[in-house]
Amino acid sequence: MSGTQRHSTGIKRLDEALGGGLIPGTLTVLMGATGIGKTQLALSYCNAGKQQDGQRGIIFDLTTRGDSQNQSEYAQRIHNWSLVNRQLVDRIDPNVVWNGKEIRSDYLHVFDRGGRRVTIDDMQPEEWQEFKVDLMRRLDQTIAFFYGNFIHGVRRAVVDGVEPTARDSDSFQFHLFDYVYHQILRKEHDWLARDLFRVHYRTQQARVQQHAYECSQISGVLSYTSHEVMLDDLIERPLQSGDVLSNANTIILIGKTRQGSKIGRALYIAKHRGSACEESILPFAINESGITFDN
């Protein structure tokens, strides 16, 4: 991977620990309890795209319970970045993707289930069927959000707001994330355009080729809330076969630490395939400027 330009996290000390940054074309999971600093780190990574790629990254929010992830407040306060929200509509015209001023946006919140839980077992069979129908209605807008941003220069994406469940397979959030990762982020640009334009693809084919991009240059970050709060518990957490952690290229665990009567925060790079990385626990703090490391 030495010949590949890494994607900076926007935090110099963390980039150093990662051997230069995150690897394009791969998935990174940020895992830790709510409020530990995952969203601040994800926003720093997105913001770093402005200088490195010419465009900031985008945020796809899967929050379902109405709990705010504070993305807009953090972005404005820490990075002087006013998030442009992409609003859901009843029906989308796929041609909107060619208009950079209209489609280029920072944030899309695709679901709001009014405080209900995220597990499939919590739904009645008819509710699950209704959800899948609703999902299909929103996939066109999801594809347009990602594709429209990628053809206008975005090269990094965050999926935020994933809540903990006993098994990934029980969570409808992971069903949607799995689709986004494999069928959008990792899909060749022309095949993604086929999914968007469908029967009208041939009439758009010339423009698709004019706006070609390499999906191998796009990095994805999943912010995943854990039950575990303490970093030691996260480090000892066993991986389930086939879950998102076992499939990720890079895993950054973020949790609380305790020394005597003092509680702190620290992160640990549990996996960084294809690269050297530091194996030490890295303490950090959160202040008005975001995440800061001691050295």
Secondary structure, DSSP 8 states (H G I E B T S, - for coil): -TTS--B--S-HHHHHHTTSSB-TTSEEEEEE-TTSSHHHHHHHHHHHHHHHTSS--EEEE---S-----HHHHHHHHH-----B----SS--GGGGG-HHHH--SEEE----TT--SBGGGS-HHHHHHHHHHHHHHHHHHHHHHHHHHTTT--EEEEEEE---S-GGGBHHHHHHHHHIIIIITS-HHHHHHHHHGGGHHHHHHHHHHT---GGG-EEEEEEE-S--BHHHHHH----TTSHHHH-SEEEEEEEEEETTEEEEEEEEEEETTS----S-EEEEEETTEEEE--
